[in-house]
Amino acid sequence: MMFSNLVISSLLFVQGIQCAQRFLVEPRDVEVTPGHNTSLTCRVENLQGNCIWQKDGKPVGIFAGKYELRGEANGDCSLTIVSVDLKYDDGNWECQVTSSSFQTGDSLVSRKARLTVRVPPETISIQYGGATVQQDGVVTLEEDKMETLVCVTRFSNPAPVISWRLGVESYPSDSQENITEQVPNKYRSEGTISKEFMKKHQGQRLECIVSHPAYLEGDGNTHVNLDILYKPSVEIIQVSNSVLEAGQGSVSLTCSATGNPKPKVKWTREGDSTPMYVETLEFNPVTKENSGEYICSAQNSIGISNEEKTNVRVLFPPEIVSVEPQDNVEVLIGGNTTLRCNADGNPPPKYRWLQLKPNQGVEKRAMMSDLYIKNITYGDEGEYVCEAVNVIGGEQRIVRSQIVKVEVKGMPRVTRILEEAMAVSGRDVRLEAEFCSDPEPLTNTWDWEDVSLPAGTEIQRSGTTYTAELSQHPEKKDCYVSRLILKGVGLADSRRYTFNVENPHGIDLAPISLAVREMPAFRLPELDPVSMASVIGVVIALLVMFVLTAIVLLIAYKKQKLCFKVSDPESSEKTSKDSIYSTYNSSDVKEYTLTKEKQSIIPPSTKDWDLGVPIYQVYVPNHPNNTVGLPTPTNPINFSTNSLSSNEGMNGGAPPLSLQHPATFSSLIYQQPRSNIQLYNQLQVPYSSNRGSMKRRQHNNNNNGNGHQENSTNLKNSDLSPSSLPNLAPSMTNLSHPSPTQDLPPASMLHYTPQLLTINNNKPTKV
């Protein structure tokens, strides 16, 4: 039995838990405008009890037309408040539900929902220094001083938001305090602004802006006008009704002072301490004594202004005194004329002559008072003016003279024509000439062969139509453009054409050559014409390339990168003289002067008696025995194949040195460094070519079988050793030439004049 009761109790408890009441929606805060209806929403799940509403902790009865429940059928306990009133309805509301039974204890109480009845502020005012300023009133403040103003609102619900507006700029309140009024549910609010006001705020409106949700449109506001006190500032205004010319002009100097309160103005003059308490100084007429620097200042209760200064200078702008000639001037072409201008001013003016050209603007012709025009052409014709310029007070003052007209008369002049023209057969060609003429031309023709074609006429010959035209120049006065148009030009039209123009003063002519080419058998694609700028660019590029090439060659020449070398004549001559007349002391470098000259008495082509070894006159300096003297016509030293006695006396003159006496020659050569002894035939330079170059010497050494040069005995450094010298003579006697005793001409017929060479360890240099 007890078990059955326990089971039933458990089931009832579980069922009670599953059916307990709970809030689905609790009421929220709401703001309402007075007189409007509003609802406080409250919904309950498994509603079993009764719905009850409380305001500020006190139960509220349900009254039709004021407080109404929507209905409890669906668990809706929402309360509708009709015609909200601040006095009765503003407060904290709660939704409550009684328990479903005394046993469950499932009663409900919702959160407090704030119902605010919106009430805008009843009054808005601005206070300064604890006193209220009426709307549109004036508040006096001092410049650059921190000032505080307060905006006060009364009896609003909820409290508003207070901000400020000064001119077009808006500012938030530096601080805002909200205080509850003695009347329930209403507030007093105070918004404060602290600011340093400036001169620019003078006369501006300072507004207090009040934002409140009860304002259906816009914001509430009030305003005051600012009166800013500030120290003076001054500005000098100089007014003159004429140029400040001594005795004629007038000027007024006004010291415009601004300040609050109104300042007092004071004038002083530099160098004069006497004050002048006037706002405006007038000088009429101005005199030179009035010149100087004037100082303006002002003062009020706030302070003293800064000083402003101005200078009074008695000056006058340029004035044209005279222009010559005063009217028109007529000049024959090729003549000369002078235009003169005279002006006065302070400072002294500068001059410039301008030529006014129709449709072409203005051209400067001279920067002096006189314009001298030489060899006048039609381009000098036109109107001229003289300008005089000076500077007064930093401003340029310009005055122009009257117009002087220059008329050019005389024979016509051709000013522009092409000297040559080219055309393709079958095409049209236009020859054009520009000329000027005053008076007008009597005739202008295009002439060729027996034809003289006047302007405005047309002829046809050999299939070509020739038309002559004349028109006024579009820009130049008294100038014209003449054209000769050839339609269907042929090869026969290649000729010289002459343009002739004549007026009462004379004749001028200009030729132009026309070259007509055949139409090519094939047509090249038409290309755009090359502009003159492109042609000039190509020419300049070619010139630059040429200059760069020349510079490279010059640098290579200077650095001996090419296969030639030019010696300094003076240096070479000095080397030659030193090599002959100086004593050689060095053991490493020796110089020898070798000579050779071939006379025409021995024909170059004669080789029957040629031994292959040229005969030389050699001067060997610093000989060990000092027996070989300078070679002379009476005392030569001969390298030859003729046998000579090696023991002939040397005192009376140097005997010939024979290659067939190896002991003598070997002893002579062996005394010198081997690198410094070279035979001339090893370095010889033929008369017809540059055989002195290293390349040609190599060529000669490698050219086997070419005449006597290959068969000659060339002594190299390696050939001059003592061991090799004794074999030199036998080799020369065994040459395959006829015996020298049989075919050689007499020795008296052979003569060699020395040609000086300098031989050293490097390479020969012809001197």
FIKOLMI-694720 format. One record per residue (C-alpha): residue in one letter; x, y, z. Coordinates in steps of 0.001 Angstrom, whole numbers, padded with zeros to 6 digits, always signed. Layout:
aXYZ
...
This chain:
m+000000+000000+000000
m+002775+002372+000893
f+004543+001461-002327
s+001475+002388-004388
n+001191+005791-002768
l+004891+006438-003421
v+004514+005640-007112
i+001468+007865-007466
s+003257+010734-005712
s+006292+010368-008014
l+004127+010443-011119
l+002313+013523-009901
f+005663+015240-009143
v+007052+014478-012604
q+003811+015662-014219
g+003965+018818-012141
i+007546+019488-013281
q+006607+018992-016902
c+003595+021383-016576
a+005291+024224-014597
q+004682+027855-015689
r+007563+029925-017161
f+008013+033241-019065
l+008380+033109-022802
v+008639+036943-023225
e+009253+039486-020467
p+008412+043188-020752
r+011109+045609-022042
d+011879+049304-021503
v+009854+051644-023630
e+009631+055401-024237
v+006322+056930-025145
t+005196+060390-026098
p+002369+061688-023893
g-001148+060904-025250
h+000015+057905-027259
n-000876+054238-026589
t+001756+051613-025755
s+001986+047929-024755
l+004100+046036-022266
t+004537+042497-023666
c+004450+039479-021303
r+003907+035841-022422
v+003838+032720-020219
e+004142+029049-021139
n+001692+026611-019433
l-000167+029510-017886
q-002175+028127-014908
g-002294+031133-012561
n-003586+034703-013001
c-001796+037670-014615
i-001075+040646-012380
w+000776+043956-013185
q+002603+046217-010731
k+004006+049759-011153
d+006770+050936-008858
g+006016+047915-006552
k+002255+048545-006337
p-000430+046412-008028
v-002354+048035-010875
g-005950+047211-011478
i-007353+046378-014892
f-009582+049215-016100
a-011228+049314-019505
g-010045+052296-021557
k-006850+052673-019527
y-005192+049380-018552
e-006318+046349-020547
l-005065+042755-020796
r-004973+041243-024261
g-006267+037855-022963
e-004965+034899-021022
a-006186+032160-023363
n-002845+031700-025087
g-000678+032582-022112
d-000587+036251-023148
c-000387+038543-020104
s+000566+041679-022158
l-000779+045023-020825
t-002044+047802-023078
i-001844+051358-021672
v-004163+053800-023381
s-003345+057553-023617
v-000060+057481-021729
d+000228+060160-019068
l+003428+061233-017333
k+001711+061551-013967
y+000197+058058-013866
d+002178+055868-016211
d+005859+056859-015998
g+007695+054302-013843
n+008939+050701-013510
w+006436+047961-014448
e+006447+044248-013560
c+004476+041307-014967
q+003457+038739-012251
v+001684+035361-012475
t+000130+033576-009514
s+001003+029889-008863
s-001046+027150-010474
s-001813+025624-007043
f-000861+026141-003472
q+001247+022988-003734
t+003384+023814-006818
g+004574+027308-005818
d+005260+028181-009463
s+004335+031894-009294
l+006295+034219-011638
v+007693+037809-011391
s+009248+039439-014514
r+012122+041906-014750
k+011317+045581-014275
a+010525+047388-017492
r+011037+051143-017517
l+008156+053045-019084
t+009387+056547-019833
v+006934+059186-020805
r+008925+061625-022982
v+008754+065245-021922
p+010932+067855-023666
p+012639+070583-021622
e+010312+073320-020615
t+013029+076019-020709
i+016472+076435-022391
s+018813+079281-021428
i+022515+080366-021593
q+024272+081642-018502
y+027553+083637-018349
g+029164+084518-015053
g+026220+083018-013160
a+023703+085308-014885
t+021167+084214-017456
v+021501+085918-020854
q+018314+086464-022753
q+017921+084810-026101
d+019581+086876-028883
g+021296+088866-026179
v+024964+089981-026224
v+027792+088373-024292
t+031016+090413-024064
l+034197+088306-024008
e+037928+089135-024193
e+040215+087814-026928
d+042685+085050-026046
k+041151+084590-022596
m+039513+081371-021410
e+035769+081999-021095
t+033037+079615-019802
l+029344+079572-020751
v+026608+077202-019485
c+023445+075991-021248
v+020632+075050-018771
t+017487+072961-019531
r+014593+072406-017033
f+011881+069795-016472
s+012694+067240-019181
n+012241+063500-019204
p+014560+061875-019951
a+017588+064232-019697
p+018561+065789-023065
v+021961+065897-024857
i+023445+069431-024954
s+025969+070632-027637
w+027159+073986-029061
r+027497+075659-032436
l+029711+078720-033119
g+029290+080056-036625
v+029538+076967-038813
e+031593+074932-036343
s+030020+072498-033855
y+031404+071622-030427
p+030253+069036-027831
s+029797+070168-024256
d+032963+069975-022227
s+030785+068547-019426
q+027063+067870-018771
e+025317+067399-015422
n+021773+066020-015033
i+019932+066790-011742
t+016442+065509-010686
e+013916+068274-010291
q+011664+068529-007295
v+008874+067398-009616
p+009038+063596-009922
n+010447+062060-013128
k+011867+065354-014491
y+015455+066585-014828
r+017550+069756-014829
s+020561+069532-017215
e+023589+071833-017520
g+026034+071675-020497
t+029284+073705-020237
i+031683+075052-022938
s+035107+076585-022100
k+037002+078246-024944
e+039455+081028-025904
f+037535+083206-028281
m+039330+085221-030977
k+038881+088337-033049
k+037326+086379-035898
h+034417+085407-033591
q+033385+089022-033221
g+029641+089360-033915
q+029110+085632-034412
r+026206+083709-032868
l+026833+081134-030149
e+023995+078538-030041
c+023059+075925-027432
i+021667+072829-029221
v+019368+070526-027166
s+018612+067045-028546
h+015637+065196-026968
p+013505+062289-028238
a+010328+064204-027446
y+011132+066677-030245
l+009315+065290-033218
e+011207+067562-035639
g+014680+069096-035157
d+016241+070136-031867
g+015591+072730-029240
n+018012+075676-029119
t+018778+079115-027855
h+021544+081575-028815
v+023460+084704-027840
n+025627+087130-029846
l+029317+087480-029041
d+031075+090781-028506
i+034833+090049-028534
l+037209+092625-027057
y+040629+092621-028796
k+043630+094892-029203
p+043885+097006-032359
s+045437+096070-035655
v+046229+098648-038319
e+046457+098683-042104
i+047717+101539-044266
i+045731+102414-047364
q+047531+104645-049841
v+045318+106390-052361
s+046528+108728-055065
n+044419+110437-057700
s+047453+110898-059963
v+051061+109934-060280
l+053118+111117-057333
e+054810+113743-059426
a+056276+116691-057603
g+053922+119660-057636
q+051154+117838-059503
g+050104+114609-057829
s+048225+114073-054603
v+048160+111180-052166
s+046268+110234-049015
l+047491+107826-046356
t+044747+106236-044248
c+045529+104276-041109
s+042661+101815-040954
a+042527+100537-037369
t+040280+097749-036133
g+039829+096934-032441
n+037246+096497-029716
p+036766+098903-028101
k+037472+101416-030877
p+041171+102373-030884
k+042891+105746-031198
v+045140+106220-034271
k+048568+107867-034219
w+050837+108858-037157
t+054573+109561-036915
r+057212+110222-039538
e+060655+108670-039588
g+063041+111176-038088
d+060230+113284-036582
s+058870+112281-033169
t+055896+114670-033311
p+052715+112527-033286
m+049723+113247-035503
y+046463+111902-034017
v+044502+111721-037229
e+043262+108772-039189
t+044135+110118-042659
l+047126+112137-043922
e+046562+114036-047154
f+049197+115631-049404
n+047725+117760-052178
p+049791+118580-054094
v+052637+116302-053098
t+056086+117818-052793
k+059576+116409-052561
e+059571+117364-048866
n+056704+114944-048285
s+058926+112027-049263
g+059808+109675-046444
e+058640+106783-044282
y+055384+107137-042324
i+054468+104976-039301
c+050927+104180-038163
s+049839+102659-034814
a+046656+102428-032668
q+045783+101817-029018
n+042697+100835-026917
s+042005+099474-023423
i+043082+095953-024455
g+046476+096881-025874
i+048621+098598-028548
s+048775+097484-032150
n+051861+096635-034132
e+053351+099422-036249
e+052792+099597-039999
k+055056+101606-042315
t+054762+103032-045803
n+057024+105054-048076
v+056024+108108-050066
r+058208+108489-053166
v+057772+111374-055538
l+058132+109632-058881
f+056494+109771-062263
p+056070+107258-065031
p+057638+107587-068477
e+056358+110189-070883
i+057122+110204-074581
v+058784+113500-075367
s+059354+113057-079079
v+059388+110469-081841
e+061114+110961-085174
p+059818+110843-087780
q+056442+111944-086465
d+054416+110535-089333
n+054943+107979-092058
v+058329+107376-093629
e+058791+106022-097128
v+062018+104152-097942
l+063217+102561-101141
i+064121+098911-100906
g+067770+098468-100036
g+067932+101866-098347
n+068484+102866-094712
t+066399+104769-092166
t+066488+105659-088462
l+063597+105889-085980
r+064302+107933-082827
c+062464+108008-079518
n+062944+110296-076521
a+061120+109846-073185
d+061318+111264-069674
g+060614+109583-066336
n+061853+108848-062848
p+063518+106435-062590
p+064934+106963-066113
p+063018+104782-068544
k+064341+102040-070775
y+063384+101824-074434
r+062287+099194-076897
w+061105+099461-080483
l+058342+097088-081578
q+057202+096217-085075
l+053494+095455-085304
k+053003+092724-087879
p+049471+091888-089025
n+048499+088326-088122
q+052006+087734-086784
g+051994+089551-083470
v+054732+091861-082268
e+058457+091631-083004
k+061122+093337-080917
r+063463+095286-083178
a+065681+097194-080750
m+066267+097734-077038
m+067492+101297-077321
s+066103+104713-078090
d+067196+104676-081757
l+066228+102009-084265
y+068591+101938-087235
i+067319+099852-090152
k+069900+098999-092790
n+069385+097531-096242
i+065606+097677-095942
t+063534+094836-097349
y+059808+094322-097692
g+059958+092479-094355
d+060752+095801-092656
e+057521+097387-093849
g+054846+097968-091210
e+053916+099936-088111
y+056429+100731-085386
v+055925+101954-081829
c+058392+103060-079180
e+057833+101830-075640
a+059350+103535-072605
v+059413+101525-069382
n+060327+102208-065765
v+059375+100770-062379
i+057473+102693-059694
g+056586+101028-056439
g+057483+097601-057777
e+055106+097962-060722
q+056217+098264-064312
r+054949+101397-066024
i+054842+101364-069813
v+053969+104104-072240
r+053771+103753-076017
s+054428+106334-078628
q+052242+107072-081570
i+052549+104694-084497
v+055233+105387-087068
k+054522+103736-090422
v+057404+102580-092574
e+056462+102038-096213
v+058889+100186-098461
k+058735+100832-102183
g+060881+099704-105023
m+061547+096885-107386
p+059932+093524-106651
r+061832+090898-104694
v+061404+087142-104824
t+061475+086042-101191
r+061095+082266-101509
i+061470+079712-104273
l+062810+076181-104597
e+065959+075950-106687
e+065375+072333-107716
a+062320+070128-108007
m+061794+066507-108999
a+058746+064835-110515
v+057611+061497-111898
s+056428+061281-115477
g+052664+061393-115770
r+052106+063148-112452
d+051158+066753-111633
v+053761+069253-110407
r+053385+072656-108797
l+056216+075189-108880
e+055736+078038-106422
a+057392+081400-105798
e+056709+084086-103194
f+057520+087719-103912
c+056781+091207-102606
s+056171+094312-104647
d+055082+097888-103925
p+053638+099195-106130
e+051761+096188-107416
p+053513+094111-110066
l+052852+095045-113674
t+053612+091574-114931
n+054631+088228-113518
t+055379+085348-115826
w+056827+081848-115874
d+059342+081525-118736
w+060993+078542-120371
e+062414+078080-123813
d+060260+080235-126090
v+057292+080335-123709
s+056359+083225-121390
l+053208+082326-119459
p+051588+085261-117580
a+049605+084736-114381
g+045999+083750-115035
t+046707+081963-118322
e+046973+078351-119424
i+048560+076514-122351
q+048969+072884-123404
r+052011+071377-125084
s+053122+067824-125717
g+050407+066455-123500
t+051258+068738-120543
t+048928+071496-119358
y+050675+074585-117919
t+048664+076929-115676
a+049995+080139-114073
e+048239+081487-110970
l+048716+084524-108698
s+047242+085112-105230
q+047713+087538-102350
h+049980+086337-099563
p+047774+085340-096579
e+049947+087085-093951
k+052337+089583-095519
k+051336+092965-096846
d+052295+093786-100466
c+053370+090157-100970
y+052050+087531-103379
v+052298+083847-104246
s+052734+082785-107896
r+052325+079168-108987
l+053042+077238-112173
i+051027+074023-112297
l+052081+071283-114708
k+049469+068582-115230
g+050604+065290-116736
v+054277+066201-116717
g+056538+064375-119192
l+060252+063786-119635
a+060401+066711-122026
d+059458+069000-119145
s+062836+068488-117505
r+064249+071950-117938
r+064986+075239-116236
y+061992+077484-115522
t+062338+081160-114648
f+059891+083230-112661
n+059857+086911-113685
v+058114+089755-111877
e+058155+093418-112868
n+056833+096682-111430
p+057582+100329-112328
h+060800+100219-110256
g+062415+097162-111751
i+062471+093438-112393
d+063378+090418-110311
l+063602+086817-111388
a+064364+083443-109891
p+065135+080154-111645
i+064003+076680-110698
s+065154+073424-112247
l+062689+070595-112779
a+063914+067019-113208
v+061333+064479-114463
r+061985+060759-114015
e+060391+057809-115722
m+057675+055951-113880
p+059371+052762-112577
a+058290+049457-114099
f+057143+048308-110716
r+055435+050423-108121
l+056921+050605-104703
p+054531+050617-101809
e+053572+054136-100929
l+055349+055260-097848
d+054790+058229-095699
p+057106+061122-096635
v+060187+061447-094523
s+060030+064567-092436
m+062815+067106-092509
a+063377+066435-088811
s+064115+062763-089605
v+066574+063700-092355
i+068349+066120-090050
g+068472+063459-087342
v+070103+060923-089702
v+072671+063486-090881
i+073551+064406-087306
a+073913+060709-086381
l+076302+060141-089310
l+078361+063173-088315
v+078603+061895-084737
m+079735+058468-085982
f+082382+060099-088186
v+083720+062192-085313
l+083829+059167-082979
t+085706+057131-085632
a+088245+059917-086081
i+088759+060120-082309
v+089300+056334-082054
l+091864+056398-084876
l+093664+059327-083299
i+093842+057559-079923
a+095114+054367-081571
y+097711+056384-083475
k+098895+058136-080315
k+099164+054823-078436
q+101027+053149-081386
k+098247+050628-081881
l+098667+050986-085673
c+101550+049741-087841
f+103322+053067-088224
k+105212+055495-086104
v+106264+059042-086780
s+109370+060149-084959
d+110037+063652-083832
p+112358+065159-086467
e+114242+067221-083916
s+114649+064262-081569
s+115775+062029-084465
e+118276+064595-085670
k+119701+064915-082163
t+119975+061123-081895
s+121801+060984-085242
k+124305+063624-084244
d+124918+062061-080848
s+125428+058667-082438
i+128160+060057-084681
y+130028+062488-082514
s+129593+061118-078988
t+131645+058537-077160
y+129752+055373-076225
n+130333+054351-072639
s+127454+051922-072110
s+128137+048235-072435
d+124497+047297-073011
v+123203+049799-075559
k+125232+050938-078551
e+124111+052917-081579
y+125574+052703-085026
t+125132+054866-088068
l+124905+052844-091259
t+124736+054427-094685
k+123821+053192-098070
e+123129+054844-101390
k+122868+053204-104772
q+123861+055308-107819
s+122127+055049-111127
i+125420+053954-112695
i+124588+050410-111547
p+121330+049390-113161
p+118959+047780-110665
s+118199+045010-113141
t+121829+043999-113587
k+122392+040855-111545
d+125052+039014-113535
w+127771+040370-111277
d+125653+040805-108156
l+127240+039042-105224
g+124087+039111-103177
v+125826+041160-100459
p+125525+044946-100725
i+128609+047023-100191
y+128316+049408-097213
q+130195+052272-095731
v+129985+051768-091973
y+131051+053991-089125
v+131882+051855-086101
p+132174+054051-083021
n+134363+053234-080025
h+136631+050801-081908
p+139069+049095-079471
n+142102+050360-081319
n+140495+053695-082058
t+141709+053226-085632
v+138464+053465-087548
g+137632+057074-088145
l+134563+058782-089446
p+133791+057608-092962
t+134667+060173-095553
p+134788+060110-099327
t+138569+059676-099083
n+138527+057284-096160
p+135566+054893-096360
i+135183+051693-094494
n+133888+049105-096922
f+132225+045808-096326
s+132937+044097-099637
t+133994+040811-101099
n+137367+042224-102265
s+140339+040800-100484
l+142245+043383-098487
s+145282+043082-096327
s+144336+042955-092650
n+147645+044402-091476
e+147595+047695-093355
g+148427+050699-091301
m+145497+052473-089606
n+147155+055723-088633
g+147089+057310-091995
g+143473+056427-092505
a+141239+053508-091809
p+141748+050729-094309
p+138771+049039-095834
l+137376+046278-093658
s+136996+043107-095725
l+134567+040311-095120
q+137300+037969-096438
h+139379+038767-093356
p+137319+037168-090646
a+139858+037753-087941
t+139736+041500-088375
f+135992+041683-088697
s+135393+039232-085893
s+137585+041156-083510
l+135815+044352-084398
i+132381+042958-083881
y+133139+040856-080863
q+134082+043948-078852
q+130485+045180-078908
p+127396+043541-077397
r+125951+041089-079817
s+122493+042619-079605
n+123799+045953-080833
i+125561+044769-083999
q+123253+044343-086942
l+123999+044687-090602
y+122073+047202-092539
n+120840+044626-095050
q+118989+043006-092120
l+117057+046283-091578
q+117224+047845-095033
v+114216+049747-096317
p+113717+049626-100092
y+113053+052953-101686
s+109725+051915-103203
s+107935+050579-100081
n+107902+050551-096339
r+110346+047679-096041
g+111235+048945-092582
s+108135+047508-090909
m+108396+044363-088876
k+105885+042623-091114
r+107846+043406-094319
r+111117+042302-092717
q+109457+039040-091832
h+108219+038823-095381
n+111750+039381-096762
n+113220+036774-094457
n+110586+034226-095522
n+110750+035071-099241
n+113117+032313-100381
g+114487+032433-103894
n+113595+036044-104676
g+116678+037653-106143
h+119806+038611-104356
q+117989+039500-101113
e+117532+035839-100284
n+121092+035051-101368
s+122557+037859-099329
t+124268+037009-096110
n+121988+038408-093383
l+123795+038556-090104
k+121478+038033-087168
n+122429+038215-083527
s+122988+034497-083467
d+125264+034744-086543
l+127711+037155-084927
s+129236+034754-082441
p+133000+034201-082715
s+132479+030655-083823
s+130314+031589-086747
l+132300+034519-088067
p+135276+032581-089570
n+132903+030730-091867
l+131449+033893-093259
a+134042+034626-095948
p+134155+031146-097437
s+130417+031121-097719
m+130528+034332-099628
t+133252+033177-101998
n+131211+030112-102875
l+128219+032083-104099
s+126781+030931-107396
h+127501+034237-109056
p+130318+035075-111432
s+133622+035827-109880
p+133742+039346-108551
t+137127+039785-110143
q+135612+039049-113529
d+132311+040995-113584
l+132432+043689-110966
p+132889+047184-112314
p+135917+049110-111150
a+135800+050307-107572
s+136065+053883-108736
m+132657+053532-110338
l+130992+052546-107045
h+130119+055267-104598
y+127796+055156-101575
t+126593+058162-099744
p+125512+057444-096153
q+121895+057679-095157
l+121843+057911-091383
l+119971+055306-089380
t+119890+054731-085648
i+120150+051080-084666
n+119472+049935-081080
n+118164+046865-079297
n+114572+047571-080312
k+113936+048655-083910
p+115396+051152-086396
t+114040+054634-086740
k+114765+056528-089884
v+116324+059921-089136
